[in-house]
Amino acid sequence: MALRLHADRHTGRRPGPLVRLLAAMLLGLALVGVAPRAEPPVTIVPGVLTVGLNLPSAGFQAGAVLPDNHVVAERGLEIDFARSLARRLGIREVVFVNERSFGRLLAPGDKTWDVALAEVTITPGRRRNVDLSAPYLRADQGVLMRKSIAVPKSLAALARLHICAQRGTTSVKVIRERVNPTRAPSFFTGLELLFDALRVGRCDAVVLDAPILAAERASAPDRYGPLAGRLRTNERYGVVLRKDSPLTDHVDDAVRALLANGTVSRLQKRWLMTDLRRLPVLR
């Protein structure tokens, strides 16, 4: 948009000082846009997006946890996703903090972080306690085997094994309602304990989100047996926020934008190298 001040063609007079001042103001508006630039949304620490994690999860989030629960040397799909989210929100600085209990991420009440990422499946029950954003990733449940055990080809064969899962996850419901194991499954509070139990043979198989299992096995293939297959659940991961957070609408818009511009797809290709669509579906 260009504004020019011309002399009146009939009188030859130049516009007066007031007219020139108004024109300069209009030109300034034209250069910056009529609407002022939106301010970043309000966060717990102004100008900082504080992100809650639940370390570790191979491929998704890893790092070193300091005594005050701050995370350094952080890396993974959800780490990069959080930084992209912050940029989309107009926030320059991102700080990561670890929440040792997955269940506390989803508990009602105030939070010490603005948003949390921990491969959290969106469910109506969880939405009663916290806000969950528009989905950023889809996932089925998967089955990872311990070494030196026959791979089950059906749910009936899987049901005869000693199955383990992470406490508080949707995997617990899937095991009870879809697999219906013949012996009591074991549940662990964290992924490290869960995968250690599989590695030393306390479990025959772990049922958990297929992308998490694929990333874990890719990071240490000598520790585990094969991925046996998946149980089709079409779960969707969402960003966690405290209930009725003023950030929720902003985060929803940012997530949809990052999906539309290909950011999420690029992060999946970088961090999750297994093509889960090739895994057999256990029925």
C-alpha positions as a printed Julia matrix, in Angstrom:
283×3 Matrix{Float64}:
   0.0     0.0     0.0
   1.6     3.25   -1.1
   0.41    6.74   -0.06
   1.5     9.75   -2.07
   0.74   13.45   -1.45
   0.07   15.25   -4.72
  -0.44   18.94   -5.33
  -4.0    19.93   -6.19
  -3.98   19.87  -10.03
  -6.28   22.89  -10.23
  -4.59   25.21   -7.71
  -1.06   23.79   -7.68
  -1.04   24.02   -3.87
   0.71   21.41   -1.73
  -1.25   19.85    1.16
  -0.95   21.65    4.51
   0.96   20.39    7.6
  -2.13   18.78    9.19
  -2.91   16.81    6.07
   0.7    15.68    5.8
   0.66   14.57    9.48
  -2.52   12.52    8.97
  -1.04   10.93    5.87
   2.13    9.98    7.77
   0.01    8.35   10.49
  -1.92    6.38    7.87
   1.33    5.29    6.26
   2.61    4.05    9.63
  -0.54    2.01   10.12
  -0.18    0.59    6.64
   3.36   -0.53    7.33
   2.63   -2.3    10.62
  -0.87   -3.49    9.79
  -4.1    -1.9    10.98
  -4.5    -4.48   13.78
  -1.78   -4.46   16.43
   0.33   -7.6    16.79
  -1.16  -10.0    19.32
   0.68  -10.31   22.61
   1.87  -13.78   23.73
  -0.62  -15.47   26.06
  -0.15  -15.18   29.82
   2.0   -17.93   31.36
   3.05  -18.83   34.92
   6.4   -17.14   34.35
   5.89  -14.19   31.96
   7.6   -14.77   28.63
   8.38  -18.41   29.44
   6.48  -21.57   28.52
   6.98  -24.07   31.35
   6.48  -27.62   30.04
   5.83  -30.62   32.25
   7.32  -33.99   31.22
   7.26  -37.57   32.5
  10.78  -38.83   31.77
  12.01  -40.97   30.2
  10.28  -42.13   27.02
  12.6   -43.15   24.19
  12.0   -41.15   21.04
   9.58  -38.79   22.77
  11.45  -37.25   25.71
  14.79  -37.77   27.38
  17.18  -35.67   29.43
  18.87  -35.18   32.79
  16.7   -34.26   35.78
  18.22  -31.82   38.3
  17.4   -31.95   42.04
  14.77  -29.21   41.6
  13.12  -31.32   38.81
  14.24  -29.02   36.01
  15.32  -30.94   32.91
  18.51  -30.24   30.96
  20.05  -31.82   27.86
  16.48  -32.5    26.78
  15.7   -34.14   23.43
  12.96  -36.04   21.63
   9.82  -35.59   19.58
   7.82  -33.95   22.35
  10.74  -31.69   23.27
  10.95  -30.37   19.73
   7.16  -30.2    19.55
   7.06  -28.08   22.73
   9.57  -25.63   21.27
   7.57  -25.39   18.04
   4.44  -24.84   20.11
   6.09  -22.01   22.03
   7.22  -20.3    18.84
   3.7   -20.56   17.46
   2.39  -18.95   20.66
   4.93  -16.12   20.35
   6.87  -17.26   23.45
  10.65  -17.18   23.14
  11.81  -19.24   26.13
  10.9   -22.82   27.06
  11.68  -24.48   30.4
  11.16  -28.2    31.04
  10.31  -29.73   34.41
   9.85  -33.4    35.24
   6.83  -34.9    36.96
   7.85  -38.3    38.26
   4.29  -39.64   38.53
   2.3   -39.93   35.3
  -0.91  -39.9    37.34
  -0.13  -36.49   38.86
   0.01  -34.95   35.41
  -3.7   -35.76   35.08
  -4.82  -35.0    38.62
  -7.2   -32.04   39.14
  -5.98  -28.8    40.66
  -3.31  -26.18   40.03
  -0.15  -27.05   38.12
   3.46  -25.94   38.35
   3.67  -25.91   34.53
   1.71  -24.27   31.71
   1.41  -27.35   29.5
   2.5   -30.98   29.81
   3.5   -33.55   27.22
   3.74  -37.26   28.01
   2.0   -39.18   25.22
  -1.3   -38.55   26.99
  -4.3   -40.2    25.34
  -7.41  -38.03   25.21
 -10.31  -39.61   27.13
 -13.58  -38.19   28.55
 -12.54  -39.22   32.05
  -9.27  -37.3    31.87
 -11.05  -34.26   30.48
 -13.05  -34.05   33.69
  -9.83  -33.28   35.58
  -7.7   -31.37   33.06
  -7.93  -29.69   29.68
  -6.6   -31.66   26.72
  -5.75  -29.95   23.46
  -6.61  -30.87   19.91
  -4.77  -34.15   19.12
  -1.21  -33.99   17.8
  -0.55  -37.73   17.25
  -2.52  -40.95   16.73
  -1.49  -44.31   18.18
  -2.58  -47.91   18.68
  -1.59  -50.16   21.57
   1.41  -52.41   20.91
   2.91  -55.6    22.36
   6.65  -55.87   23.09
   8.04  -59.31   24.03
  10.82  -60.39   26.32
  13.64  -62.39   24.8
  13.4   -66.13   24.22
   9.63  -66.49   24.23
   7.27  -67.47   21.41
   5.53  -64.51   19.79
   1.72  -64.63   20.18
  -0.26  -64.53   16.96
  -3.64  -63.78   18.56
  -5.21  -62.16   21.61
  -5.99  -65.61   22.99
  -2.29  -66.54   22.89
  -1.33  -63.18   24.43
  -3.86  -63.73   27.24
  -1.95  -66.79   28.46
   1.22  -64.76   29.09
   2.25  -62.64   32.06
   1.48  -59.13   30.82
   2.79  -55.87   32.27
   1.84  -52.23   31.7
   2.27  -48.75   33.15
  -0.14  -47.88   35.92
  -2.64  -45.1    35.16
  -2.48  -45.49   31.37
  -5.14  -46.56   28.88
  -3.16  -49.78   28.44
  -4.58  -51.04   31.76
  -8.12  -50.81   30.43
  -7.14  -52.43   27.12
  -5.53  -55.37   28.92
  -8.55  -55.94   31.15
 -11.24  -55.47   28.53
  -9.65  -56.58   25.26
  -6.99  -59.13   26.26
  -8.65  -60.54   29.41
  -5.48  -62.34   30.62
  -5.73  -65.67   32.41
  -3.19  -64.59   35.06
  -3.09  -61.29   36.93
  -1.13  -58.61   35.05
   1.5   -56.48   36.79
   1.46  -52.68   36.72
   4.4   -50.32   37.26
   4.45  -46.63   38.12
   7.08  -45.62   35.55
   8.48  -46.69   32.21
  11.96  -47.41   33.56
  10.59  -49.92   36.07
   8.3   -51.4    33.42
  11.02  -51.96   30.84
  13.45  -53.25   33.46
  10.87  -55.88   34.45
  10.53  -56.98   30.83
  14.3   -57.06   30.32
  14.95  -59.32   33.35
  12.05  -61.65   32.57
   9.54  -60.63   35.25
   7.09  -60.02   32.4
   6.48  -62.0    29.22
   5.1   -59.03   27.33
   4.43  -55.32   27.78
   1.27  -53.75   26.41
   1.67  -50.01   25.87
   1.29  -47.38   23.17
   2.87  -48.8    20.02
   5.0   -45.7    19.21
   6.53  -45.78   22.71
   7.37  -49.48   22.43
   8.82  -49.07   18.94
  11.04  -46.18   20.04
  12.19  -48.05   23.16
  13.11  -51.17   21.22
  14.92  -49.14   18.55
  16.99  -47.45   21.27
  18.1   -50.78   22.82
  17.27  -53.72   20.51
  19.52  -56.14   22.4
  17.41  -55.84   25.57
  14.09  -57.08   24.25
  12.37  -59.55   21.99
  10.37  -58.44   18.95
   7.31  -56.26   18.62
   4.57  -58.88   18.39
   1.88  -56.65   16.92
  -0.68  -54.04   17.78
  -4.2   -53.76   19.1
  -6.14  -51.24   17.05
  -7.41  -48.5    19.36
  -6.91  -45.28   17.32
  -5.93  -43.3    20.4
  -5.03  -39.62   20.11
  -2.44  -37.73   22.14
  -3.23  -34.27   23.5
  -1.35  -31.52   25.32
  -2.31  -31.36   29.01
  -3.33  -28.08   30.67
  -4.97  -27.34   33.98
  -8.77  -27.34   33.88
 -10.2   -24.21   32.23
  -6.75  -22.84   31.49
  -6.72  -19.5    29.6
  -4.05  -21.08   27.38
  -6.24  -23.9    26.04
  -7.72  -22.11   23.01
  -4.3   -20.71   22.07
  -2.71  -24.17   22.31
  -5.51  -25.73   20.25
  -4.9   -23.23   17.45
  -1.14  -23.76   17.63
  -1.42  -27.57   17.5
  -3.69  -27.43   14.45
  -1.28  -25.04   12.73
   1.71  -27.32   13.42
  -0.2   -30.25   11.96
  -1.23  -28.26    8.89
   2.26  -26.95    8.1
   3.89  -30.39    8.33
   5.88  -29.8    11.53
   4.44  -32.81   13.36
   4.96  -35.07   10.36
   8.63  -34.04   10.14
   9.13  -34.71   13.85
   7.59  -38.16   13.53
   9.96  -39.07   10.71
  12.95  -37.79   12.67
  12.24  -39.45   16.02
   9.97  -42.45   15.37
  11.71  -44.58   12.79
   9.5   -47.72   12.87
   6.62  -47.98   10.4
   3.94  -49.19   12.81
   1.46  -49.82   10.02
   3.44  -52.94    9.11
   2.87  -54.53   12.51
   0.19  -57.29   12.44
  -3.09  -56.53   14.2
  -3.76  -59.04   16.99
  -7.35  -60.28   17.12
